[in-house]
Amino acid sequence: MNTQNCNRETLVRYLQNRLEEDDTLDFLIHLDTCPTCWEAVYTATKASHPHYYKRALKASRLAEIDLRGVDNSATGDDEKEEVFEVA
């Protein structure tokens, strides 16, 4: 883990959108190699914008039935699917 260049103040200023352009670019390069800082940015962003991080829907019995209808082997239907070529 590359934490030698981690700077909490820079992280906070990045999250507050208060970094100069060059400093932002340097921080993004660091973020690409540092899982600790990446996790901090991800968590802060998720907390600030929860509507972008919706929970996965629970599987329902109806969805399973619908999916079986699509699967030819589950229905015993031996029809071949059509293949379209795009030129």
PyMOL CGO cylinders between C-alpha atoms (Angstrom):
from pymol import cmd
from pymol.cgo import CYLINDER

trace = [
    CYLINDER, 0.00, 0.00, 0.00, 1.42, 3.36, -1.03, 0.3, 1, 1, 1, 1, 1, 1,
    CYLINDER, 1.42, 3.36, -1.03, 0.74, 5.66, 1.92, 0.3, 1, 1, 1, 1, 1, 1,
    CYLINDER, 0.74, 5.66, 1.92, 4.01, 7.58, 1.89, 0.3, 1, 1, 1, 1, 1, 1,
    CYLINDER, 4.01, 7.58, 1.89, 2.45, 10.49, -0.02, 0.3, 1, 1, 1, 1, 1, 1,
    CYLINDER, 2.45, 10.49, -0.02, -0.84, 10.54, 1.89, 0.3, 1, 1, 1, 1, 1, 1,
    CYLINDER, -0.84, 10.54, 1.89, -1.72, 13.96, 3.19, 0.3, 1, 1, 1, 1, 1, 1,
    CYLINDER, -1.72, 13.96, 3.19, -4.97, 14.31, 5.13, 0.3, 1, 1, 1, 1, 1, 1,
    CYLINDER, -4.97, 14.31, 5.13, -5.12, 18.05, 4.50, 0.3, 1, 1, 1, 1, 1, 1,
    CYLINDER, -5.12, 18.05, 4.50, -4.86, 17.50, 0.74, 0.3, 1, 1, 1, 1, 1, 1,
    CYLINDER, -4.86, 17.50, 0.74, -7.57, 14.85, 0.94, 0.3, 1, 1, 1, 1, 1, 1,
    CYLINDER, -7.57, 14.85, 0.94, -9.91, 17.21, 2.79, 0.3, 1, 1, 1, 1, 1, 1,
    CYLINDER, -9.91, 17.21, 2.79, -9.19, 20.08, 0.40, 0.3, 1, 1, 1, 1, 1, 1,
    CYLINDER, -9.19, 20.08, 0.40, -9.86, 17.74, -2.55, 0.3, 1, 1, 1, 1, 1, 1,
    CYLINDER, -9.86, 17.74, -2.55, -13.21, 16.71, -1.07, 0.3, 1, 1, 1, 1, 1, 1,
    CYLINDER, -13.21, 16.71, -1.07, -14.09, 20.38, -0.54, 0.3, 1, 1, 1, 1, 1, 1,
    CYLINDER, -14.09, 20.38, -0.54, -13.04, 21.18, -4.13, 0.3, 1, 1, 1, 1, 1, 1,
    CYLINDER, -13.04, 21.18, -4.13, -10.44, 23.66, -2.86, 0.3, 1, 1, 1, 1, 1, 1,
    CYLINDER, -10.44, 23.66, -2.86, -7.31, 22.37, -4.62, 0.3, 1, 1, 1, 1, 1, 1,
    CYLINDER, -7.31, 22.37, -4.62, -5.56, 24.15, -7.44, 0.3, 1, 1, 1, 1, 1, 1,
    CYLINDER, -5.56, 24.15, -7.44, -5.68, 22.34, -10.78, 0.3, 1, 1, 1, 1, 1, 1,
    CYLINDER, -5.68, 22.34, -10.78, -2.10, 21.00, -10.59, 0.3, 1, 1, 1, 1, 1, 1,
    CYLINDER, -2.10, 21.00, -10.59, -2.62, 19.82, -7.01, 0.3, 1, 1, 1, 1, 1, 1,
    CYLINDER, -2.62, 19.82, -7.01, -5.86, 18.10, -8.03, 0.3, 1, 1, 1, 1, 1, 1,
    CYLINDER, -5.86, 18.10, -8.03, -4.08, 16.27, -10.83, 0.3, 1, 1, 1, 1, 1, 1,
    CYLINDER, -4.08, 16.27, -10.83, -1.28, 15.20, -8.47, 0.3, 1, 1, 1, 1, 1, 1,
    CYLINDER, -1.28, 15.20, -8.47, -3.84, 13.98, -5.95, 0.3, 1, 1, 1, 1, 1, 1,
    CYLINDER, -3.84, 13.98, -5.95, -5.75, 12.01, -8.61, 0.3, 1, 1, 1, 1, 1, 1,
    CYLINDER, -5.75, 12.01, -8.61, -2.52, 10.28, -9.61, 0.3, 1, 1, 1, 1, 1, 1,
    CYLINDER, -2.52, 10.28, -9.61, -1.91, 9.42, -5.96, 0.3, 1, 1, 1, 1, 1, 1,
    CYLINDER, -1.91, 9.42, -5.96, -5.54, 8.27, -5.61, 0.3, 1, 1, 1, 1, 1, 1,
    CYLINDER, -5.54, 8.27, -5.61, -5.01, 5.80, -8.43, 0.3, 1, 1, 1, 1, 1, 1,
    CYLINDER, -5.01, 5.80, -8.43, -2.29, 4.02, -6.45, 0.3, 1, 1, 1, 1, 1, 1,
    CYLINDER, -2.29, 4.02, -6.45, -3.49, 4.43, -2.85, 0.3, 1, 1, 1, 1, 1, 1,
    CYLINDER, -3.49, 4.43, -2.85, -6.40, 2.25, -1.72, 0.3, 1, 1, 1, 1, 1, 1,
    CYLINDER, -6.40, 2.25, -1.72, -6.61, 4.08, 1.62, 0.3, 1, 1, 1, 1, 1, 1,
    CYLINDER, -6.61, 4.08, 1.62, -7.23, 7.48, 0.04, 0.3, 1, 1, 1, 1, 1, 1,
    CYLINDER, -7.23, 7.48, 0.04, -9.45, 5.96, -2.65, 0.3, 1, 1, 1, 1, 1, 1,
    CYLINDER, -9.45, 5.96, -2.65, -11.65, 4.39, 0.04, 0.3, 1, 1, 1, 1, 1, 1,
    CYLINDER, -11.65, 4.39, 0.04, -11.85, 7.72, 1.90, 0.3, 1, 1, 1, 1, 1, 1,
    CYLINDER, -11.85, 7.72, 1.90, -12.93, 9.57, -1.26, 0.3, 1, 1, 1, 1, 1, 1,
    CYLINDER, -12.93, 9.57, -1.26, -15.43, 6.83, -2.16, 0.3, 1, 1, 1, 1, 1, 1,
    CYLINDER, -15.43, 6.83, -2.16, -16.96, 6.84, 1.32, 0.3, 1, 1, 1, 1, 1, 1,
    CYLINDER, -16.96, 6.84, 1.32, -17.22, 10.64, 1.45, 0.3, 1, 1, 1, 1, 1, 1,
    CYLINDER, -17.22, 10.64, 1.45, -18.75, 10.79, -2.01, 0.3, 1, 1, 1, 1, 1, 1,
    CYLINDER, -18.75, 10.79, -2.01, -21.23, 8.06, -1.16, 0.3, 1, 1, 1, 1, 1, 1,
    CYLINDER, -21.23, 8.06, -1.16, -22.26, 9.92, 2.00, 0.3, 1, 1, 1, 1, 1, 1,
    CYLINDER, -22.26, 9.92, 2.00, -22.67, 13.19, 0.08, 0.3, 1, 1, 1, 1, 1, 1,
    CYLINDER, -22.67, 13.19, 0.08, -24.63, 11.69, -2.81, 0.3, 1, 1, 1, 1, 1, 1,
    CYLINDER, -24.63, 11.69, -2.81, -26.52, 8.62, -1.55, 0.3, 1, 1, 1, 1, 1, 1,
    CYLINDER, -26.52, 8.62, -1.55, -28.97, 8.76, -4.47, 0.3, 1, 1, 1, 1, 1, 1,
    CYLINDER, -28.97, 8.76, -4.47, -26.15, 7.65, -6.80, 0.3, 1, 1, 1, 1, 1, 1,
    CYLINDER, -26.15, 7.65, -6.80, -25.53, 4.53, -4.72, 0.3, 1, 1, 1, 1, 1, 1,
    CYLINDER, -25.53, 4.53, -4.72, -28.84, 2.73, -4.59, 0.3, 1, 1, 1, 1, 1, 1,
    CYLINDER, -28.84, 2.73, -4.59, -29.06, -0.71, -3.06, 0.3, 1, 1, 1, 1, 1, 1,
    CYLINDER, -29.06, -0.71, -3.06, -29.45, -3.66, -5.35, 0.3, 1, 1, 1, 1, 1, 1,
    CYLINDER, -29.45, -3.66, -5.35, -32.99, -4.90, -5.67, 0.3, 1, 1, 1, 1, 1, 1,
    CYLINDER, -32.99, -4.90, -5.67, -33.86, -8.12, -3.93, 0.3, 1, 1, 1, 1, 1, 1,
    CYLINDER, -33.86, -8.12, -3.93, -34.41, -11.08, -6.22, 0.3, 1, 1, 1, 1, 1, 1,
    CYLINDER, -34.41, -11.08, -6.22, -38.03, -12.01, -6.50, 0.3, 1, 1, 1, 1, 1, 1,
    CYLINDER, -38.03, -12.01, -6.50, -39.74, -15.25, -7.40, 0.3, 1, 1, 1, 1, 1, 1,
    CYLINDER, -39.74, -15.25, -7.40, -41.32, -13.54, -10.43, 0.3, 1, 1, 1, 1, 1, 1,
    CYLINDER, -41.32, -13.54, -10.43, -37.90, -12.55, -11.77, 0.3, 1, 1, 1, 1, 1, 1,
    CYLINDER, -37.90, -12.55, -11.77, -36.73, -16.16, -11.52, 0.3, 1, 1, 1, 1, 1, 1,
    CYLINDER, -36.73, -16.16, -11.52, -39.79, -17.35, -13.47, 0.3, 1, 1, 1, 1, 1, 1,
    CYLINDER, -39.79, -17.35, -13.47, -39.23, -14.69, -16.14, 0.3, 1, 1, 1, 1, 1, 1,
    CYLINDER, -39.23, -14.69, -16.14, -35.58, -15.69, -16.50, 0.3, 1, 1, 1, 1, 1, 1,
    CYLINDER, -35.58, -15.69, -16.50, -36.47, -19.36, -16.89, 0.3, 1, 1, 1, 1, 1, 1,
    CYLINDER, -36.47, -19.36, -16.89, -38.72, -18.39, -19.80, 0.3, 1, 1, 1, 1, 1, 1,
    CYLINDER, -38.72, -18.39, -19.80, -35.72, -16.81, -21.54, 0.3, 1, 1, 1, 1, 1, 1,
    CYLINDER, -35.72, -16.81, -21.54, -33.49, -19.85, -21.04, 0.3, 1, 1, 1, 1, 1, 1,
    CYLINDER, -33.49, -19.85, -21.04, -34.29, -22.36, -23.82, 0.3, 1, 1, 1, 1, 1, 1,
    CYLINDER, -34.29, -22.36, -23.82, -32.85, -25.30, -21.89, 0.3, 1, 1, 1, 1, 1, 1,
    CYLINDER, -32.85, -25.30, -21.89, -35.15, -24.68, -18.90, 0.3, 1, 1, 1, 1, 1, 1,
    CYLINDER, -35.15, -24.68, -18.90, -38.30, -24.64, -21.05, 0.3, 1, 1, 1, 1, 1, 1,
    CYLINDER, -38.30, -24.64, -21.05, -37.33, -27.53, -23.27, 0.3, 1, 1, 1, 1, 1, 1,
    CYLINDER, -37.33, -27.53, -23.27, -37.63, -25.28, -26.31, 0.3, 1, 1, 1, 1, 1, 1,
    CYLINDER, -37.63, -25.28, -26.31, -35.01, -26.26, -28.89, 0.3, 1, 1, 1, 1, 1, 1,
    CYLINDER, -35.01, -26.26, -28.89, -35.47, -23.25, -31.17, 0.3, 1, 1, 1, 1, 1, 1,
    CYLINDER, -35.47, -23.25, -31.17, -32.25, -21.70, -32.33, 0.3, 1, 1, 1, 1, 1, 1,
    CYLINDER, -32.25, -21.70, -32.33, -31.79, -18.05, -31.60, 0.3, 1, 1, 1, 1, 1, 1,
    CYLINDER, -31.79, -18.05, -31.60, -31.42, -15.64, -34.48, 0.3, 1, 1, 1, 1, 1, 1,
    CYLINDER, -31.42, -15.64, -34.48, -28.09, -13.98, -35.00, 0.3, 1, 1, 1, 1, 1, 1,
    CYLINDER, -28.09, -13.98, -35.00, -27.91, -10.58, -36.64, 0.3, 1, 1, 1, 1, 1, 1,
    CYLINDER, -27.91, -10.58, -36.64, -24.75, -9.26, -38.19, 0.3, 1, 1, 1, 1, 1, 1,
    CYLINDER, -24.75, -9.26, -38.19, -24.08, -5.57, -38.28, 0.3, 1, 1, 1, 1, 1, 1,
    CYLINDER, -24.08, -5.57, -38.28, -21.96, -4.31, -41.12, 0.3, 1, 1, 1, 1, 1, 1,
]
cmd.load_cgo(trace, "trace")
